[in-house]
Amino acid sequence: MREVAFIRQNKEKWLQFEKAISQKEIENPDELSDLYLHLINDLAYAQTYYKKSKLVVYLNNLAVSVYQKIYLTKREKANFFVYFFTVEVPVLLYKYRRYLLYSFVFFLLSILMGAVSAANDDSFIRLILGDGYVNSTLQNIENGDPVAVYKGGSNWGSFIGITYNNLKVGLTSFVFGITGGIGTAYVLLQNGIMVGAFQYMFEKEGVLWESAKGIWIHGAMEIFAIAIEGAAGFILGASILFPKTYSRLVSFKRGMRDGIKIVISTFPFTFAAGFLEGYVTRFSDTMPNFLALLIIFGTLGLISYYYLIYPYKVNKKIINASFEK
């Protein structure tokens, strides 16, 4: 059967699934379960005859969403937090994986832009970071302690202040998605340029490793989380600009709901980054290099696994379970 004919034949059935997913509660779970078996057959057929088609991606995402709606409701009620972090969020991350890619690419380009601009304009670093901060940092470098700024104040006070600021940046990035993603892009651009200029300043002064050793102990999770929160903002913006088969209001509600869940998933990492910055970074100058690298790559590996690898494993597990039913 030609793909166009296959789509025309099953379109109404798939739209029923989309409508059911958008509802808070399933009106007729038994009927939806029966239809779900047909959806799995459609997915298997599409994977066989239209392997490179976007239809396979669409049906795969639809099947995962329906499976989640039908078969995992009881598990959600029994252990909400475990379910939220081990199933619900990973399913959303897989569904919106291209928005994660957009956010990371844009954020990395912003960092590169900041570093290149700082390298070609001596006044750029002061323009971005401010004279006061630059002067104090240069003084710290001269005193032999490039990251002395992280040692001021109490551990607890630093932890609270830093965590609050990181949460504020993340939530702002997400909420600004209501501008169609433009506001989110601005927040990512602003923070990316700042990171790039900041790191180049230390490179210029010949203390890049000494600074990175301290900064990235907490920065690995902190910066990664900002990119994830940016992706949530792009999801919100796309829900307004591209409602697809939904009304714009329904699409916006879905985008808001899914985006909030993704942002909430970053909170544990943001708190962990704040804890490291308040309690561990201040000892980076006396810390053995291997321990600093262990913390940096350990935290980066943990958050990377959760957001970039684990969602694929959850999706595969759900699809395999679906075909077994």
Sequence and secondary structure as in RCSB ss.txt:
>XXXX:A:sequence
MREVAFIRQNKEKWLQFEKAISQKEIENPDELSDLYLHLINDLAYAQTYYKKSKLVVYLNNLAVSVYQKIYLTKR
EKANFFVYFFTVEVPVLLYKYRRYLLYSFVFFLLSILMGAVSAANDDSFIRLILGDGYVNSTLQNIENGDPVAVY
KGGSNWGSFIGITYNNLKVGLTSFVFGITGGIGTAYVLLQNGIMVGAFQYMFEKEGVLWESAKGIWIHGAMEIFA
IAIEGAAGFILGASILFPKTYSRLVSFKRGMRDGIKIVISTFPFTFAAGFLEGYVTRFSDTMPNFLALLIIFGTL
GLISYYYLIYPYKVNKKIINASFEK
>XXXX:A:secstr
  HHHHHHHHHHHHHHHHHHHHSSS S HHHHHHHHHHHHHHHHHHHHH TTSHHHHHHHHHHHHHHHHHHSHHH
HHHSHHHHIIIIIHHHHHHHTHHHHHHHHHHHHHHHHHHHHHHHH TTHHHHHH HHHHHHHHHHHHTT TTGGG
GSS HHHHHHHHHHHHHHHHHHHHHGGGGTSHHHHHHHHHHHHHHHHHHHHHHHTT HHHHHHHHHHHHHHHHHH
HHHHHHHHHHHHHHHH  TTS HHHHHHHHHHHHHHHHHHHHHHHHHHHHHHHHTGGGTTTS HHHHHHHHHHHH
HHHHIIIIIHHHHHHHHHHHHHHH 
